[in-house]
Amino acid sequence: MSSQTAQLPEAFEALPEDEERVFTVEFFRRAVPFDSGALDDSKTTDAADQLLASLQ
């Protein structure tokens, strides 16, 4: 990862909340489509468990 790329998360977190939302929408609008392939139930459950744990 380049140093410029490594600085992006900190720059993002320094934005006011409303600007973070605007940036996020624009970022996803421009993001390259990604096909992760089919997910089975266990992968979906694992991803949901990890997300829930990170929110607690």
Distance bins in CASP14 RR format, pairs under 12 A and 6 or more apart:
PFRMAT RR
TARGET T0000
AUTHOR 0000-0000-0000
RMODE 2
METHOD distances of the structure
MODEL  1
1 7 0 0 0 0 0 1 0 0 0 0 0
1 8 0 0 0 0 1 0 0 0 0 0 0
1 9 0 0 0 0 0 1 0 0 0 0 0
2 8 0 0 0 0 1 0 0 0 0 0 0
3 10 0 0 0 0 0 1 0 0 0 0 0
4 10 0 0 0 0 0 1 0 0 0 0 0
4 11 0 0 0 0 1 0 0 0 0 0 0
5 11 0 0 0 0 0 1 0 0 0 0 0
5 12 0 0 0 0 0 1 0 0 0 0 0
6 12 0 0 0 0 0 1 0 0 0 0 0
7 13 0 0 0 0 0 1 0 0 0 0 0
7 14 0 0 0 0 0 1 0 0 0 0 0
8 14 0 0 0 0 0 1 0 0 0 0 0
8 15 0 0 0 0 0 1 0 0 0 0 0
8 23 0 0 0 0 0 1 0 0 0 0 0
8 27 0 0 0 0 1 0 0 0 0 0 0
9 15 0 0 0 0 0 1 0 0 0 0 0
9 20 0 0 0 0 0 1 0 0 0 0 0
9 23 0 0 0 0 0 1 0 0 0 0 0
11 19 0 0 0 0 0 1 0 0 0 0 0
11 20 0 0 0 0 0 1 0 0 0 0 0
11 23 0 0 0 0 1 0 0 0 0 0 0
12 19 0 0 0 0 1 0 0 0 0 0 0
12 20 1 0 0 1 0 0 0 0 0 0 0
12 21 0 0 0 0 0 1 0 0 0 0 0
12 22 0 0 0 0 0 1 0 0 0 0 0
12 23 1 0 0 1 0 0 0 0 0 0 0
12 24 0 0 0 0 1 0 0 0 0 0 0
12 26 0 0 0 0 0 1 0 0 0 0 0
12 27 0 0 0 0 1 0 0 0 0 0 0
13 19 0 0 0 0 0 1 0 0 0 0 0
13 20 1 0 0 1 0 0 0 0 0 0 0
13 23 0 0 0 0 0 1 0 0 0 0 0
14 20 0 0 0 0 1 0 0 0 0 0 0
14 23 0 0 0 0 0 1 0 0 0 0 0
15 21 0 0 0 0 1 0 0 0 0 0 0
15 22 0 0 0 0 1 0 0 0 0 0 0
15 23 1 0 0 1 0 0 0 0 0 0 0
15 24 0 0 0 0 1 0 0 0 0 0 0
15 27 0 0 0 0 0 1 0 0 0 0 0
16 22 0 0 0 0 1 0 0 0 0 0 0
16 23 0 0 0 0 0 1 0 0 0 0 0
17 23 0 0 0 0 0 1 0 0 0 0 0
17 24 0 0 0 0 0 1 0 0 0 0 0
18 24 0 0 0 0 0 1 0 0 0 0 0
18 25 0 0 0 0 0 1 0 0 0 0 0
19 25 0 0 0 0 0 1 0 0 0 0 0
19 26 0 0 0 0 0 1 0 0 0 0 0
20 26 0 0 0 0 0 1 0 0 0 0 0
20 27 0 0 0 0 0 1 0 0 0 0 0
21 27 0 0 0 0 0 1 0 0 0 0 0
21 28 0 0 0 0 0 1 0 0 0 0 0
22 28 0 0 0 0 0 1 0 0 0 0 0
22 29 0 0 0 0 0 1 0 0 0 0 0
23 29 0 0 0 0 0 1 0 0 0 0 0
23 30 0 0 0 0 0 1 0 0 0 0 0
24 30 0 0 0 0 0 1 0 0 0 0 0
24 31 0 0 0 0 0 1 0 0 0 0 0
25 31 0 0 0 0 0 1 0 0 0 0 0
28 34 0 0 0 0 0 1 0 0 0 0 0
36 43 0 0 0 0 1 0 0 0 0 0 0
36 44 0 0 0 0 0 1 0 0 0 0 0
36 47 0 0 0 0 0 1 0 0 0 0 0
37 43 0 0 0 0 0 1 0 0 0 0 0
38 44 0 0 0 0 0 1 0 0 0 0 0
39 45 0 0 0 0 1 0 0 0 0 0 0
39 46 0 0 0 0 1 0 0 0 0 0 0
39 47 1 0 0 1 0 0 0 0 0 0 0
39 48 0 0 0 0 0 1 0 0 0 0 0
40 46 0 0 0 0 1 0 0 0 0 0 0
40 47 0 0 0 0 0 1 0 0 0 0 0
41 47 0 0 0 0 0 1 0 0 0 0 0
41 48 0 0 0 0 0 1 0 0 0 0 0
42 48 0 0 0 0 0 1 0 0 0 0 0
42 49 0 0 0 0 0 1 0 0 0 0 0
43 49 0 0 0 0 0 1 0 0 0 0 0
43 50 0 0 0 0 0 1 0 0 0 0 0
44 50 0 0 0 0 0 1 0 0 0 0 0
44 51 0 0 0 0 0 1 0 0 0 0 0
45 51 0 0 0 0 0 1 0 0 0 0 0
45 52 0 0 0 0 0 1 0 0 0 0 0
46 52 0 0 0 0 0 1 0 0 0 0 0
46 53 0 0 0 0 0 1 0 0 0 0 0
47 53 0 0 0 0 0 1 0 0 0 0 0
47 54 0 0 0 0 0 1 0 0 0 0 0
48 54 0 0 0 0 0 1 0 0 0 0 0
48 55 0 0 0 0 0 1 0 0 0 0 0
49 55 0 0 0 0 0 1 0 0 0 0 0
49 56 0 0 0 0 0 1 0 0 0 0 0
50 56 0 0 0 0 0 1 0 0 0 0 0
END
